[in-house]
């Protein structure tokens, strides 16, 4: 397992957090997702074979912007 932390712009409420969490939990190999709109981050616990690029693409597909660290 690995933890991935991604900066996300555009989450402004709990509804945004839920939208991100639900979308990412559908990715095979993702075990847990915690989105925090106040900090602008998403923390993902996933199996090591899950590519970070797949997660970032899913976040952008649902309308949020991934910020590089």
Z-matrix of the N, CA and C atoms (Angstrom, degrees):
N
C 1 1.453
C 2 1.520 1 109.75
N 3 1.316 2 114.12 1 151.00
C 4 1.455 3 120.02 2 176.50
C 5 1.516 4 108.71 3 -140.90
N 6 1.327 5 115.67 4 152.13
C 7 1.459 6 121.70 5 174.54
C 8 1.519 7 107.98 6 -103.40
N 9 1.326 8 115.37 7 133.52
C 10 1.454 9 122.19 8 178.56
C 11 1.525 10 107.02 9 -121.17
N 12 1.324 11 116.55 10 129.17
C 13 1.460 12 121.07 11 176.98
C 14 1.524 13 107.82 12 -114.66
N 15 1.328 14 115.05 13 125.05
C 16 1.462 15 120.93 14 -177.48
C 17 1.521 16 109.21 15 -124.68
N 18 1.333 17 116.10 16 131.86
C 19 1.457 18 121.56 17 174.98
C 20 1.524 19 108.24 18 -80.61
N 21 1.335 20 115.51 19 130.61
C 22 1.463 21 120.72 20 -177.20
C 23 1.521 22 109.35 21 -129.33
N 24 1.327 23 115.63 22 131.50
C 25 1.458 24 121.20 23 177.36
C 26 1.524 25 109.18 24 -104.76
N 27 1.316 26 115.87 25 139.29
C 28 1.457 27 119.89 26 175.87
C 29 1.520 28 114.23 27 113.64
N 30 1.340 29 117.57 28 -12.43
C 31 1.469 30 119.60 29 175.65
C 32 1.529 31 107.35 30 -78.76
N 33 1.338 32 116.18 31 121.62
C 34 1.462 33 119.19 32 -176.20
C 35 1.530 34 113.64 33 -123.01
N 36 1.339 35 116.83 34 -4.28
C 37 1.463 36 118.60 35 -176.31
C 38 1.526 37 110.61 36 -157.22
N 39 1.325 38 115.57 37 176.79
C 40 1.465 39 120.78 38 177.85
C 41 1.528 40 111.68 39 -63.30
N 42 1.320 41 116.73 40 -32.41
C 43 1.456 42 120.42 41 177.76
C 44 1.525 43 111.36 42 -62.63
N 45 1.324 44 116.01 43 -39.53
C 46 1.473 45 120.70 44 176.55
C 47 1.528 46 110.02 45 -63.70
N 48 1.322 47 116.17 46 -43.61
C 49 1.459 48 120.60 47 177.90
C 50 1.527 49 110.49 48 -57.61
N 51 1.318 50 116.50 49 -47.35
C 52 1.465 51 120.89 50 -179.10
C 53 1.522 52 111.40 51 -62.21
N 54 1.322 53 116.58 52 -40.00
C 55 1.466 54 120.79 53 179.75
C 56 1.527 55 111.26 54 -61.98
N 57 1.328 56 116.49 55 -44.60
C 58 1.468 57 121.30 56 178.92
C 59 1.530 58 109.84 57 -65.83
N 60 1.319 59 116.47 58 -47.40
C 61 1.467 60 120.71 59 -178.30
C 62 1.522 61 111.10 60 -59.60
N 63 1.307 62 117.53 61 -46.51
C 64 1.467 63 120.90 62 -178.50
C 65 1.525 64 111.75 63 -64.52
N 66 1.322 65 116.97 64 -39.76
C 67 1.466 66 120.43 65 -179.97
C 68 1.528 67 111.10 66 -65.78
N 69 1.324 68 116.45 67 -43.07
C 70 1.462 69 119.71 68 -176.11
C 71 1.524 70 112.53 69 -75.30
N 72 1.323 71 117.31 70 -30.69
C 73 1.465 72 119.78 71 178.39
C 74 1.525 73 111.97 72 -65.24
N 75 1.329 74 117.23 73 -19.07
C 76 1.460 75 121.21 74 178.80
C 77 1.524 76 112.88 75 -80.61
N 78 1.321 77 118.15 76 -7.50
C 79 1.462 78 121.31 77 178.14
C 80 1.528 79 108.00 78 -79.61
N 81 1.321 80 115.74 79 128.03
C 82 1.460 81 119.98 80 -179.54
C 83 1.527 82 110.35 81 -61.93
N 84 1.328 83 116.19 82 130.30
C 85 1.459 84 121.87 83 -179.74
C 86 1.510 85 113.94 84 98.93
N 87 1.329 86 117.66 85 -12.98
C 88 1.469 87 121.16 86 177.39
C 89 1.525 88 107.86 87 -82.49
N 90 1.322 89 116.34 88 123.55
C 91 1.456 90 122.03 89 -176.66
C 92 1.531 91 112.75 90 -95.45
N 93 1.348 92 116.55 91 -38.08
C 94 1.465 93 119.89 92 -176.52
C 95 1.522 94 109.10 93 -152.92
N 96 1.338 95 115.25 94 146.78
C 97 1.463 96 121.42 95 178.16
C 98 1.522 97 108.48 96 -137.38
N 99 1.324 98 115.67 97 131.55
C 100 1.467 99 121.16 98 174.12
C 101 1.524 100 107.24 99 -128.17
N 102 1.325 101 116.32 100 114.32
C 103 1.459 102 121.69 101 177.10
C 104 1.529 103 108.48 102 -102.39
N 105 1.320 104 116.76 103 139.17
C 106 1.465 105 122.13 104 179.94
C 107 1.528 106 108.47 105 -131.76
N 108 1.337 107 115.69 106 103.19
C 109 1.468 108 118.98 107 -177.43
C 110 1.526 109 112.69 108 -69.14
N 111 1.326 110 118.08 109 -26.60
C 112 1.465 111 119.73 110 -179.41
C 113 1.529 112 111.65 111 -70.80
N 114 1.317 113 117.20 112 -31.13
C 115 1.467 114 121.83 113 178.19
C 116 1.524 115 112.05 114 -97.25
N 117 1.337 116 116.42 115 -15.46
C 118 1.454 117 120.40 116 -179.13
C 119 1.518 118 113.41 117 70.60
N 120 1.345 119 115.88 118 34.31
C 121 1.460 120 118.88 119 179.49
C 122 1.530 121 111.39 120 -132.26
N 123 1.327 122 113.85 121 156.46
C 124 1.455 123 121.81 122 172.92
C 125 1.522 124 106.45 123 -126.30
N 126 1.330 125 116.33 124 128.72
C 127 1.459 126 121.90 125 177.28
C 128 1.514 127 108.09 126 -109.31
N 129 1.328 128 115.71 127 124.12
C 130 1.456 129 121.76 128 -176.24
C 131 1.520 130 108.74 129 -119.42
N 132 1.319 131 116.72 130 131.63
C 133 1.460 132 121.97 131 170.70
C 134 1.517 133 106.30 132 -105.34
N 135 1.339 134 115.34 133 121.82
C 136 1.457 135 119.65 134 -174.43
C 137 1.520 136 110.63 135 -142.81
N 138 1.324 137 114.24 136 161.49
C 139 1.454 138 119.78 137 172.45
C 140 1.521 139 108.03 138 -66.51
N 141 1.313 140 116.82 139 152.26
C 142 1.464 141 120.68 140 -172.80
C 143 1.519 142 113.95 141 -62.37
N 144 1.336 143 118.31 142 -21.34
C 145 1.460 144 119.08 143 -178.83
C 146 1.526 145 113.67 144 -80.76
N 147 1.326 146 118.78 145 -6.53
C 148 1.460 147 121.43 146 178.11
C 149 1.529 148 108.76 147 -76.59
N 150 1.328 149 115.74 148 122.55
C 151 1.470 150 120.79 149 -178.49
C 152 1.525 151 110.40 150 -79.61
N 153 1.311 152 116.09 151 135.02
C 154 1.468 153 121.29 152 178.30
C 155 1.528 154 110.54 153 -60.87
N 156 1.322 155 117.22 154 -32.32
C 157 1.467 156 120.97 155 -179.96
C 158 1.531 157 111.77 156 -63.52
N 159 1.322 158 117.17 157 -33.76
C 160 1.471 159 121.30 158 177.96
C 161 1.523 160 109.99 159 -66.50
N 162 1.310 161 116.16 160 -41.32
C 163 1.467 162 121.47 161 179.38
C 164 1.533 163 109.85 162 -65.03
N 165 1.319 164 116.63 163 -46.61
C 166 1.466 165 120.67 164 -179.54
C 167 1.526 166 110.93 165 -61.93
N 168 1.315 167 116.38 166 -41.38
C 169 1.464 168 120.70 167 179.44
C 170 1.523 169 111.15 168 -62.13
N 171 1.329 170 117.45 169 -40.74
C 172 1.470 171 121.91 170 179.59
C 173 1.529 172 110.00 171 -64.44
N 174 1.329 173 117.37 172 -41.54
C 175 1.469 174 121.26 173 178.65
C 176 1.529 175 109.95 174 -60.59
N 177 1.313 176 116.60 175 -43.86
C 178 1.460 177 120.22 176 -179.26
C 179 1.527 178 111.40 177 -71.08
N 180 1.327 179 117.33 178 -33.17
C 181 1.466 180 121.53 179 178.41
C 182 1.525 181 112.57 180 -61.32
N 183 1.350 182 116.28 181 -30.20
C 184 1.472 183 118.67 182 -178.87
C 185 1.529 184 112.06 183 -94.84
N 186 1.343 185 116.92 184 8.28
C 187 1.455 186 119.73 185 169.30
C 188 1.510 187 117.72 186 104.23
N 189 1.329 188 118.17 187 11.40
C 190 1.467 189 120.31 188 178.62
C 191 1.528 190 109.16 189 -110.82
N 192 1.311 191 115.93 190 159.31
C 193 1.459 192 120.71 191 -177.37
C 194 1.528 193 110.42 192 -105.30
N 195 1.321 194 115.51 193 128.54
C 196 1.461 195 121.51 194 176.64
C 197 1.518 196 107.81 195 -85.48
N 198 1.320 197 116.04 196 128.69
C 199 1.471 198 121.38 197 178.74
C 200 1.531 199 108.02 198 -102.60
N 201 1.321 200 116.06 199 135.73
C 202 1.460 201 119.58 200 176.97
C 203 1.522 202 109.54 201 -74.66
N 204 1.322 203 116.17 202 145.10
C 205 1.475 204 121.88 203 -176.87
C 206 1.498 205 112.59 204 -65.80
